[in-house]
Amino acid sequence: MAAEPISVAIVGAGPSGLTAALFLGRQGIPVTVFERESEIFEDPRAATFHPPTLEMYEPVGITRRLHEAGIIAPKWHYRDRRSGIIAEFDLSILGGETRFPYRLQCEQHKLCRMLREALADYPSVTLRYSMPIKDVRQDAEGIDLVVGPEDEVRRATYVIGADGGRSVVRKSQAIEFVGFTYLERFLVITTSFDFTAAGFVYTNYVSDPEEWSALFKVPGKGPPGIWRVVFPVPPDEPEAALLSVSRAQERLQGLLPQATPYEIVHVNLYQVHQRVAERFREGRVFLAGDAAHVNNPLGGMGMNFGIHDAVNLAEKLGAVLRGESGVELLDRYDRQRRFVADAFLQAMTIQNKKLLEERDPERRRENQVSLRQTVGDPTRAHAFLMKTAMIEGVRAAAAIT
């Protein structure tokens, strides 16, 4: 006997996929999530939550849990590696715009566990792990997914591809992933050293023409927390050397010399891309999260943007499936989210990296003068933080009809 058709099949059980499942499940929509892995990975990925994301998660109880597990970061620093602090931005000035005028630091894998636990309250949602998607084939009436090691065929009304940068769903629909890949890779060193003792706040961006860095604190396994430090590394440096503890020690000592060695917890290496799918909808198939857009991590925006995709799409799919709106509403998802992916997510993260790595001395000086002027002018600082805190982007998307 053939399996019963699925209203919404979601491919990928990361933040975007599980968020879409939760926001559809609370509407009573039948959902099945397919995840190729057997369990949630705990590698050091995204860990920053911006105000709009906390607002979106509040009605489903996730914001409360993030506060219980996370670290509030009300300020962030822009620094020069040689001369120190250039500007300190205080998000409390956004108190009139949001209930959460700060960043919250909590690891992505903890969010995924929270979402999975919350989904237990929604019997209309089914999670299937160790179930890779082999192909997605749609026709006028629905979609066939070829699933798992036995090539099981499941029928769905709609499919959300939230299966990452190498998305099988996106490739199955011949959707181009437009953009570029950085030549240098990003090295993430995790250490127990407390950088606040040296004057750092919980989020810091350190410019340098030779080796910029970004530092931020995450909860780890509990107080007192751990720190992640991101460095760019050249494409010709061997991976084995990059991942060695001794080389990681050299990099940290070069950034902030210490009399005793740093305790190094992890060393991870990532290839980094800036790409956006040429469309986020193909008939009954939708893309969200990294399947739709990837970017460098400077600014902590990528995971948040994927969550915003998921909440936006779940609202629209629910309205269509309940018969409250015509299917033309679904085109608005593509218009809204793809516009801000280009105009905000890509533009801002690319600019963040350029700002940190600028080599021309005069441009570096101009950048630093501009940052000091911005932080010293309440109006400019408010406008700047509205953008970096992702509030402006969410409002811009909502304004698109």
Sequence and secondary structure as in RCSB ss.txt:
>XXXX:A:sequence
MAAEPISVAIVGAGPSGLTAALFLGRQGIPVTVFERESEIFEDPRAATFHPPTLEMYEPVGITRRLHEAGIIAPK
WHYRDRRSGIIAEFDLSILGGETRFPYRLQCEQHKLCRMLREALADYPSVTLRYSMPIKDVRQDAEGIDLVVGPE
DEVRRATYVIGADGGRSVVRKSQAIEFVGFTYLERFLVITTSFDFTAAGFVYTNYVSDPEEWSALFKVPGKGPPG
IWRVVFPVPPDEPEAALLSVSRAQERLQGLLPQATPYEIVHVNLYQVHQRVAERFREGRVFLAGDAAHVNNPLGG
MGMNFGIHDAVNLAEKLGAVLRGESGVELLDRYDRQRRFVADAFLQAMTIQNKKLLEERDPERRRENQVSLRQTV
GDPTRAHAFLMKTAMIEGVRAAAAIT
>XXXX:A:secstr
     EEEEEE  SHHHHHHHHHHHTTT  EEEE SSSS   SS   EE HHHHHHHGGGTHHHHHHHHSEEE E
EEEEETTTEEEEEEEGGGGTTT S  SEEE  HHHHHHHHHHHHTT TTEEEE S  EEEEEE SS EEEEETTT
TEEEEEEEEEE   TT HHHHHTT  EEEEE SSEEEEEEE   GGGGT  SEEEEE SS  EEEEEE TTSTT 
EEEEEEEE TTS HHHHT HHHHHHHHHHHS  SS   EEEEEEE  EEEEES SEETTEEE GGGTEE  STTS
 HHHHHHHHHHHHHHHHHHHHTTSS TTHHHHHHHHHHHHIIIIIIHHHHHHHHHHH   HHHHHHHHHHHHHHH
HSHHHHHHHHHHHTTHHHHHHHHT  
